[in-house]
Amino acid sequence: MGTDLRVLRPDDWHQWYDKLIRAFGGVPEPSEERELWNALTEVDRSIGAWDGDVCVGTAGAFSFRLTVPGEASVPAAGVTMVSVAATHRRRGVLRSMMRRQLDDVREWGWPLAVLTASEPAIYGRFGYGAATHHVNVEVDTSRVRLSAPPGTDDVRLRYAAPADVLDACEAVYARKVPGRPGMPARLPGWERLALLDPESGRDGASPLQCVVAERGGEVVGYARFRVKPEWETAGPEGVVLLRDTEALDAAAHAALWRFLFEIDLTSTLKAWGRPIDEPWLSMVSDIRRCGLRVRDSLYVRLVDVGAALEARTYQAPVDVVFEVEDDFCPWNAGRWRLTGDAKGASCRRTTDAADLALSVRELGAAYLGGMSLASLGAAGRVREIRQGALGEAAVGFGSVVSPWLPHGF
């Protein structure tokens, strides 16, 4: 039996999405969540694999603009909703969708494709490299204290209904986006993701709560969270479940995290998907009682090597010739000379001798500055041809702050 690939039509969406849900276990989503993803899906950038009139494969792409080192906002395809029916595994359905999708992204003129992987082993063969990591934490707030910087007490905190302050919170988020690689600018409609609060997903916790931080009447930070009351024989053991938080300066950041640490009747703070260099981690009295667990997050694929490497800047001067291997997108294969610094970069085809040899997967992993080329070299995944070239490139590719993806897609 063969399958046909075609661009999604609006009236295909529900069957297409049902197949995606089944591939991820078959548990129905709350209606408000399903309606939101229906509204956000870009049907003209989504494809389905069809066996007759039955959808057996799904893949979509969101039109993102992603921050890269140097604060540029670069077009990127946010690859999403990828699945293959269990009845059609090992027939090349996934490969054909990945092939079609990357050809489309190239045709759109976007230099990057990015995704989050349900299973890390899947996407490396298509040229995606793990470019960002995040940390999940479980803090024993009964025993860990936060040392706040001067000015923290000048920040005013107040509760607000999440929907009432959504615009102010989104303005804070927008101001943070240029300063950290990996953050996507939120297009209209995506702000609704932060307000999703189905009762079925609370697991005994409160409805979503929000506290905003203000200085001089201006909102300079926010935290959205739930509280799950729990009681033991000895007394309250409630849990604070952090959804998301952003702040524009150190004092606002400290004020919000101190508040989260000290909510009455709680003794644990759980947070998922936080930056691995988030400032509060340097303020705690006992990092061992913060239950840190690091995991992979955003995977990056350079669809156009030259355009992608030119789009970012480099924290130290680089002048290096890469020998790039890219079997899946052969237009990237060959030698590229990258020259750049903190002001800009140029990346062009060359016949000069190579300094470093690597695959496009390693370039994707190092692209946002979170994964060191030197570390990849030590793992045998980057081969140094000119002595000293690996160290020079590794320094240039670094980032002052760790790249981070603030939410899934």
N, C-alpha and C positions, 0 to 999 in steps of 0.2 A: 504493500500500500504506500502511496506517495502522499506528500503534504504540499499544500500551496501556501505561500506567504503573501500577505497583502496588508495594506494600510488599513487601520481600523476605521470603521464607519460608526457614527454616533449610535445607530440602532443595534450595533454589535456589542456595545459596551457591557451590558449586564451579563451576557453569556461569557464574554471574555474575562470579566472580573470574577465570575463564579468559578471558572477554571483556575484562576490564580488562587482563590481562597481554598479550593480543594487541594491544590498542590502544597499549600502550607498547613494542611491538617484538617481543613473542612469546617472549622468553627466559624459560624456566621459572625460578622461584625455588627456592632450597634448601628442602627439606621443612620444616625447623624454622622458617623465616621464614614460609612459607605457613601453617603451623599456628598461629603466633602471631597473624597477621592474622585468621585464622578465629576465634580465641578473642576478639580485641578487637572485631571487627565487631559493631555494634549493629544487628541485623537489623530491629528494629522502627523504626529511624530511617534505614534504607537503602531505596532504590527502584531498580527496574529498568525499562527500556523494553523491551517485548517485541513482536516481529513474529511473530505466531503463537506457536509454542513456542520461538522462538529469542530469546535475550537480545541486544539491540543497543545498549543504553545502561546505564550504571551510575552511581550517585551515592550516597554515604553521609554520615553525620554522626556524630561522636563527641560525647559529653556532656562538654564541658570546663567548667572554671571558670578564667577568665583574669584575671591581675592587671592592673589599670588604675591610672593615676596616683592616688595617695592610698592605695594598698595594698589597695583593695577587691578581692574575688574575685568576678567577674561571670560568670553563666551565658553560655556561648557555644557555638554549634554549630560543631564542627570539621569543615568540609566536606572530604570526602576521596573517593578512589577514583572520580573523575569520568572517564568515557570515553564515546565514541560510536563504534560500529563504522564502519570506513572505507566500508562498503557503504551506510551510512545517513546520510552527511553531507549538510548543506544541506537537511534536511527538518524542521528545528525541534525535533529530539530534545533537544539540549542546552538550548535555551530552555524547553522544556516541563518538563524536570527541574529547572532552576533556579527556574522559577515555582512548581512544586509544593513544592520544598524550602523556599523562603522563606515560603510560606504556612504550611507546617508549623511552621517555627521561630517564626513569630509566634503560632501557636496554642499552642505549648508555653510561651509567655510569656518567651522568651529575647530579650534586647535586641540581641545580637550574633551575627553569623556570621563565621567566619574561615577562611582557606584559604592554602595555598601553591600557586603557579601554575606549571604546567609551561611555559606560554607567557604572558608578561605581558599580551599584547594581548587575551586571551580574556575576562577577567572584569570589566573596567571597565564594559562595557555593562550589567552586572547590578548595578552600584553598589558594587563592591569597590575600595578604594583601597590602594595600597602603603603600609603603616603602619610597617614595620620594615625595617631593612637589617642585613646582617652582613658580616663581613670574612673572606676566605680568605687565609691567609698561607703563605709558603714562605721560611723564615728560614735564612740562611747562618750556621749556628751556629759555623762555624770562624772567623768574622770578627766576629760580633756578640756582645757581652757584656751581661749583665744587672746593673744596679745595684740591689742588694737593700736594703730599709729595715732599720732596727734591729729586732732580735728575730727575724730570719729564722733565725739559727743556733740559736735555741731550739726550733725546730720539728723534731720527729723524723719521719723518713720511713721507711717500711718497705714491702716488697713483700707482697702478699696475693693469694690467688686471688680473682678478681672476684666469684664467687658467695658466697664466705665473708664478704665485707664489704659485700654488697649493701645490707643493712638500714642499716648505718652511713652508707653513701654516700647512700642515699635520704633519710636524716634531714638530712644536710647540704643536699641539694637542696631539701627542703621548707622549710628555714629561709631559703633564698635567694629563694624564690618571691615573697613579699610585697614585696620591695624593688625589683623590676624589672618595669615594665609589659611585657606580652607573654608572660610566662612562665605556662604552664599548670600547675595543680596536678595531680600524677600520680595517677590513680585506680588502684585495685588491678588488677594485671595489666600495667600500663604499665612497671613496673620491669624486666620481662623484656626490653624492647626494648634496654636497655643491655647485655645479655649476649649478644645475637645475635652469633655468631662462626662462620659457616659457612666451611669451608676453601676453598670455591670462590670466596669473596669476598676472600681475603687477598692474592692476586696476589704470592705469594712472601714475604709478611711473616709474622711470628710469630703464634701465637695471641694473643688479647687478654691484655694484662698490666694490672695495677693497682698503683698505689702510693698509700698513704694517708698523710696528714699528721696527726700527733698532738701534742697538748700536754696534759700532765698526765693522760695516759691517755685523753683524749677525742679522737675523730676530728674534725678541724676542716677537712678538705679531702681531695680525692682527684683522681687522674688515671688515666684508662683509655686505653691506647694500644697500638700494635703497633710493632715494629721490623723494618725491611726491610734485611737485610745486603746491602751492595754493595761491590765492591772494584774499584779502578782500579790501574794499574801503580804509581802512587805510594803506594798504601796504601788503607785503609778509607774508604769514602764512604757509610756507612749512612744510612738515613732513618728518623726517628721520625714515626709517623703518629698524631696525637692524635685519639682518639675523642671524649672529653669530659673536662672538669675543672671543679670548683667548689671554692671555699674561703670560709671564714667571716670572714677578716680579711686584712690586707695582708701580714703575715709569712708566713702559710700559703700565700697566693697566690704570693708571691715564691719561697718554698722549692720549690713544685711546678714552677714555670716554670724556675727555675734548674736543677733536676734534669733536666727535659726538654731543656734546652739542652746539658747536659754528659754525656749518656749516652755511654759509651765506644763507640768505633768508628763514631760517626755524625757527620755534618757538615751535615745538613739536618733541619729540623723543619717538617712540613706539618700545618696545622690548617684545618678548614673550619667555617664557620658560627659564628664567634666574635663577641662584642659589639664594636661599632665603638669603644667607649670603654673596653675592657678595660684594667686598670691596667698590665699588663706592657708595653703599647705605649709607656708613658711612662718605662719603666725601661731601654730598650734603648740601646746605644751608637750604633747606626746604623740609623735607621728605613728608610733607602732599601734596605737589604739584607734587608728583611723581606718583600718581595714582596707587598705588600698589594693586594687586589682586593675592592672593595665591590660587593655585589649585593643586589637586592630579596629579601625573605623573606616576612613574614606580610602578607596582605591582609585588611583589615577592612571589614565591611559593617554599617552601623547598620540593624538590622531595626526597631527602635523608637527613633526619634530622641530623644524626650523621656526615656525610661527610660535610654537609654545615656548621654546627657549628664549626667543626674542621678547616675549611678552612680560617676562619677569626681570628683576634686577639681581645683582650679585653683591654680597656684602664685602667681598674683596675682589680685586681685579682677576679675571680669568682669561686665559688664551689657550684653548685646548682643542684638539681634534679628536672627536669621538668616532670610533668605528661601531656603527649601530646595527644590531641584528634585529630584524622584524619580519618573521615569516608570515604573520597574519595580515599585516599591512605593508607589503613590500615596497611601497613608494617611500617609506621612511628609511629603508635599509641603505647602508653605505656610510661614507665619511662626511662629517659635518664639522666645520670650524666655528666654535663659539668664542666670541670675544665680548667681554662686558665688565661692568663695574656697578657701583651704586647708582649711576645716572642712566644706564641703559645698556642694551646689548644688541649684537648682530650675530646671526647664525646662518651660515651659507654652506652649500655644497662645496667640497674641495677634493683635490687629488693629492693633497699633502699627506705625509706619513701620519699614521694614527698615533695618538698619545695614550688613549684609553680605549679598551674594547669592552662592550657591554650590550645587553639586550634592551629593547624599549621598556621592558618591565622594570629594570633597575632605574632607568631615567624617570619613569613614573613614580617609583618609590621615593626618589630623592628630590623630585621636582618642587615640592612645597617647603623643603628645608627641614623636615622632621626626621628623615632617615639619612644618615651620613653615607656618602659615597665611600668613605674610608672603611666604615663598618661592612658595607657590601663587598668591598675589596677583600677584607679580612675573611669573609665567608666564601671567597672564591668566585663571586658573582660579577666582579669588575676586574679586568686584567690590565695591569699597568704595563705599558710598553715603553714609555719614556719615564725614566726615573724621576721621581718628584712630582709627576703630573697628578697623581691621585690625591696627594695632600693639598696641592694648590686648588684643585677643583672642589674638594670636600669643603674647604674653608669658604670658597666663593658661594657654593650652593646652600650654605647654612642660613638659618633664620634667627633673628633676634628673639622672637617669641615662637613657641611651638605651634605648628599648624593645628587646626581643630575644626571639626564639623559639629555645629551646635545641635543639630536635629537630623533625624532620619528623613528619608524620602522614598 
